[in-house]
Each structure stands twice: as C-alpha cells, then as structure tokens.
Amino acid sequence: MENLVTSNKIWQDKRVFLTGHTGFKGGWLALWLASKGAVVRGYALDPGTEPNLFTAANIASVVDDVRGDIRNAAALEPAIRDFAPDVVFHMAAQPLVRYSYEDPICTYETNVIGTARVLDAIRRTPSVRAVVSVTTDKCYENKEWLWGYRETDPLGGYDPYSSSKACAELVSAAYRQSYFPLSKLAEHGCAIATGRAGNVIGGGDWSTDRLIPDLVRGFLEGKPVLIRRPQAIRPWQHVLEPLQGYIQLAEHLLSSNREDAARFATAFNFGPADDDAQPVGWIVEKMTQFWGEGATWILDSDPGVHEAGYLKLDASRARAELSWHPRLRLETTLQWLVEWYKAWQKGEYMHRFTLDQIAEYETLKPVS
Ligand SMILES: NC(=O)c1ccc[n+]([C@@H]2O[C@H](COP(=O)([O-])OP(=O)(O)OC[C@H]3O[C@@H](n4cnc5c(N)ncnc54)[C@H](O)[C@@H]3O)[C@@H](O)[C@H]2O)c1
C-alpha cells in the first residue's frame, strides 16, 4: 500500500464538495478540512435549528456556502460540476429516526433519491476521484444481539430512517458497480465508499429528539429533561471520531495507486471501543454530573415509536485496513461536549474553540 504522507499535506488545495455543511457533522468537517488547507464548497439547505453550529462557529468563513436541495438536479449538478472537486463527502440527509415516522416520504426522497442525485451528478463530473457517502450504524438489519455489526451483515431497518439509509447503501453500491466499476478504476478514476458511524455526539448539535441536545436544552433552561429508554445501548462517539475515519478513508481512495484505492471503495464501520457502547441512562447520569447546577431529568413513561434497544458496531476492518482507531473515551467525549456548550453559553468565540478541540484531538493517541 502506498505510504500516505501526513494528512495535512494531502488536503492542501484539494477541492472538496461537501453536502450537509450547515448541519452538525458537516460543520465540524468543513472546519477541519479547511484547517488542513482544503478548498471546500458546501451544498445544503439552510440550518435546520436555531441556534446552530453553522452560525455559532462561523462555518461560512471557511466554505463556499451554496444553499440548495440535493433532490433538485438542476441546482445540484452545476454546483458540483462547475466546482470540479477532487473529493465529495455526502452528508446531507434527513437524519432523525422519530421525524422519519412523521414524514417517511421526505426521508426516503432525501436519503435515497438525494443520494442517487449526488452520485448521478458525479457521473458528469470527471474531476472526482474519491466519494465518501455517509450512512449510519442503523443501516443493518437489527437483530438485538450482543455483537457488533460487521460490514458483511445484512442491511435492513425497522423504521423509515434506518431503512432509507440501507437503501442509500444499495444505491451507492449500484452506482459503483454500474458506472464506476473497480475493474475500470484506472479509466474512470472515481472510487466510491460508504461510512457507517455510531451515535455521534459533540458540541454544536441542537437537533430535536436527540439525547445530548435534549439534555443541553433542558439543563440551560433549568428544566428536568424527559428521558426515554434509559436501557437502550448505543455506540456513542465524539463527532471527530467518525470524521477522522471519513477523512482517512478518502485519503486511501485518493491513492495514486488506483489498484490500491479500489480496495477501499466499499463500506467501512467507524464505531467506538466496545465498552463505550453504553446505555442512555449512563450517559444521562454522567452528563448530569459534568454539567452541575441546573441539570435534572425524569423518566418518560411513554417511550413512543419503536427504536432499537441494542446496537453496536464492529470497526475491526477500519482498524486493520485504515489504521483508524478511536482516540477519545466516552467520559472525555462528554466532558469535551459539556465544555463546548458552556463556552457557547458564556459567549466565547466558538470558531476558535471548535478549531482548538480539533487541534487537541489531532494530538491524541489511540485509546484501544
Ligand atoms: N448525528 C448522528 O448521530 C449520526 C449518526 C450516524 C449517521 N449520521 C449521518 O451523518 C450525516 C449528517 O448528520 P447530522 O447529524 O450532521 O445531521 P444534521 O441534521 O445536523 O445535518 C443535516 C444536513 O443535511 C442537509 N440537508 C437535509 N436535507 C437536505 C436536502 N434535501 N438537500 C440539501 N441538504 C439537505 C441539512 O441542511 C444539513 O446541512 C447524515 O447523513 C446522517 O444520517 C448521523
């Protein structure tokens, strides 16, 4: 395998088209890639919440900020083609399980047709050499078993969100086989992979019906937070962990040895260390402790719609083949995110604060 130069050098002047830059993960990724020297064009809808990371951390100052819908080919195609990117990170999605029950059609249109639109636009953009399409741990058929899911396990999904992400995986695989076959990578040049991460947490998420933003909103208002399903186990991880994985995956897809790149044009899990897959109740207790004054919660006796009870990811492949390893234990992750929200509450300059957390993350050694 080609020996990769340091990632910062790889990203210097690379042209990156990033869908979903106005969202939580996309905002962090835009800032990180720009700090590595990449030229980033973001394509997304307006931020979906108030407050939001895009404004709080002034993401607009580091990206070419294009607002548009991925379902709208007439707007999307020229936005990609005219920019002539080397790399595409596709993160735009309807990412919420509970909302997907309310509006399944929007969820499927955005996550399935939207993904097909992005890949279809890439067919007519010859500059693209690497695509990382982001799906989720929830794309597997959940058997409620103790083991982590591997990339070879069957796709599935009980609820519209989970199944739409399994569909997005199938769409990516079909586009790879039909239009970007690995056997002809030297000719067409474009390597497509997918990234499946766990429950991502960190500063700057204000989505509804997600545990950390719900806790932070309640703590800030001094109101007890309603907690559903305290026993549910999830693969929690700091947002920088999967982003580091997507970045390393893209670096391998960019390898000038195209045969080597072909080995990585497939699906990768990016999950936390096994003992960091913890129940919701554990997270809530730690958050209450770390936040301090004003932090209280009560049990919601109505758990609402079906959500998986047990979910773990097996990231052995990313560890072995990409040398990707988690760098933050879950307790430290919670401390980092509490620090982020408290700094925001105090009115600190969050662009700098977010970059500082990224810089600190880059100095960390693998935890396992
Ligand atoms: N946050 C998590 O825990 C988590 C876990 C696993 C996977 N993911 C995946 O990571 C990606 C990013 O998630 P997030 O947590 O940052 O979500 P988010 O809601 O914070 O951001 C979603 C982004 O997608 C954009 N978007 C939504 N619909 C669009 C449309 N029709 N056209 C253009 N842009 C559109 C939004 O404008 C926003 O920029 C998603 O694909 C999500 O499914 C998230």
The ligand as an ORCA input file, in Angstrom:
! r2SCAN-3c Opt
* xyz 0 1
  N     -25.620     12.583     14.203
  C     -25.576     11.255     14.299
  O     -25.635     10.670     15.391
  C     -25.392     10.431     13.064
  C     -25.096      9.072     13.226
  C     -24.896      8.280     12.094
  C     -25.014      8.852     10.831
  N     -25.331     10.180     10.709
  C     -25.414     10.722      9.341
  O     -24.485     11.793      9.226
  C     -24.988     12.774      8.314
  C     -25.015     14.138      8.974
  O     -25.870     14.082     10.099
  P     -26.015     15.302     11.116
  O     -26.163     14.730     12.461
  O     -24.934     16.297     10.873
  O     -27.418     15.913     10.649
  P     -27.916     17.444     10.626
  O     -29.405     17.383     10.630
  O     -27.242     18.244     11.657
  O     -27.432     17.951      9.193
  C     -28.072     17.524      8.016
  C     -27.559     18.344      6.852
  O     -28.218     17.877      5.660
  C     -28.780     18.988      4.998
  N     -29.959     18.572      4.251
  C     -31.050     17.917      4.717
  N     -31.928     17.716      3.699
  C     -31.347     18.250      2.582
  C     -31.747     18.373      1.236
  N     -32.903     17.872      0.791
  N     -30.897     18.994      0.364
  C     -29.715     19.513      0.789
  N     -29.296     19.426      2.063
  C     -30.101     18.807      2.940
  C     -29.125     19.986      6.079
  O     -29.289     21.279      5.516
  C     -27.901     19.838      6.970
  O     -26.839     20.589      6.416
  C     -26.351     12.260      7.859
  O     -26.196     11.553      6.670
  C     -26.763     11.325      8.976
  O     -27.693     10.368      8.561
  C     -25.523     10.977     11.798
*
